[in-house]
Amino acid sequence: MPAGSPGAAPAVPGITETFYDAVGGHETFAKLVHVFYQGIAEDEILRPMYPDEDLGPAERRMTMFLEQYWGGPRTYLEERGHPRLRMRHMPFAVTPAARDRWLLHMRAAVDAVELSPLHEATLWDYLERAAHSLVNSGD
């Protein structure tokens, strides 16, 4: 991960902890994504965007993506290549309503992992920006 990336280790000599490590590593991200997908499973707007009968594959992909983004294992890149978030979401009509529902479920997930205020704000800022960037349809 290039220096200056959100999950990259800080460029301060002697400090090597990443955001991923600071918030609890795999267990934190696995819980975050699991709680998120519990909401998705019951959502009438978002559930149809997940063609798999079982949400497990989507849950695994999102966990790998977030872990890599925040300085954890690079499994997502090794298995799936560059994330290309906008491209991967283009087959779906991501409307402002879908974005808002996504954020609703993600907010519950972020609250469930009980991060420090600084870490929570950092993560939420990224998630909000990502959600807004994926809107590709007005209705």
N, C-alpha and C positions, 0 to 999 in steps of 0.2 A: 504494500500500500504506500503510495507516495507520501513523503513528509507533508504535513499540512492537511491530510485527509482527516475527517472527523474521528475515525477509529484508530488512526495511526498513533504510534507512541510519540509522546511529546519530544520536541527537539531540545530538551534540557538534559545536559550531561548527568548521568546517574539515575535518571527517572525513566523507567521503561514500561510502566503500567499503562495499558490501553483502557479506553472506555469499557470495552468488553470485560476486561479483568476487574476494573473498578466497580462494576455493577453486579458482579457475581458470576460472570461467564455463562457457560452453556445452560445451567439450571435457570438463570434469570430469563434468558431469551426463549428457552423452551416453554417456560410458564407463560411468558408474555404472549407468545404466538398461540399456545393452546387455549388460553382464555379468549383471545381474539376469535379463534375459529369456533369456539362454543357459541359465540354470538352469531357468527356467520351461518352456522348450521340452522338457525331458527329464523333467519332474516329473509322475508319474501322478496325483497329487491335484489339482494346480493347473492343468495344461494344459487340462483340460476346461472350465475357467471362462473360457477365451478362445475365443469362437466363431469368430473369424477364422482361416482356414487359415494365413494368414501373420501372425506376431506383430508385424509392422512397424507397423500402425496403433496397437496398444496401446503399443508402445515409444515411438512419437512422442507420444502423449497423456501418458504418464507423464513423459517428458522435459519437455514444455511445462509440465505441472503443477508439477513440482519446481523448474524454473527460475523460474517466477513466484512460487512460495511463498517462495523464498530471495532474492528481490530482482532477478531477471533480467527478461527480456522478458515482457510481459503477453499473449503470443500465446494462451495457453490461454483466458483470459477473452474475448478477442476472437473466438475461433473456437467456443468451447463454452459460454461463460457461466460462472456461478458453479460451482465444483467439485462441491459437493453430494456429497461422498465417500460418506457412508452411503447416500444415495438411489441413487447409481449402482451400489453394490455389493449392494443388496437383492435383485436377481434371483438372486443366487448364495448358496448355503449356505456362509457363511464360518464354519467351525468352528474350535475351538481347534487342531485338527491342521492345518488349512489355514493358519491364522495362523502356526503354528510353522514350517511349510514355507516360507511367504513370508519369514519372518525369516531362515531358513537361507540362502536365495538372496540376500536383501538384505545379509546379513552378508558373504558372499563378494564382493558388489559393492562394498560400502563398503571392505573391505580392499584391493580391487584399485585404488582411486583414490588410496590412500596419502596421506591428509590428515594435517595436523598433529594432535597429540593433542586439542587444544581443539576444532578443527573436527570431528574425527571424533566426539567425545563429543556435541557439539551436534547433529550430524546424526543419530546413532544414537538419541539420546533422542527426537527427533521421530518417527523411523521406528518405534520400538517403541511409542510412544503411539498413533500412527496405526493400526498393525496391531491393537493390542488394541481400539481403538475400533470397528473394522469387524466384529468377531465378532458374528454375528447368529443363530447356530444352535449348539445344544449338541452335536449329532452330525453 
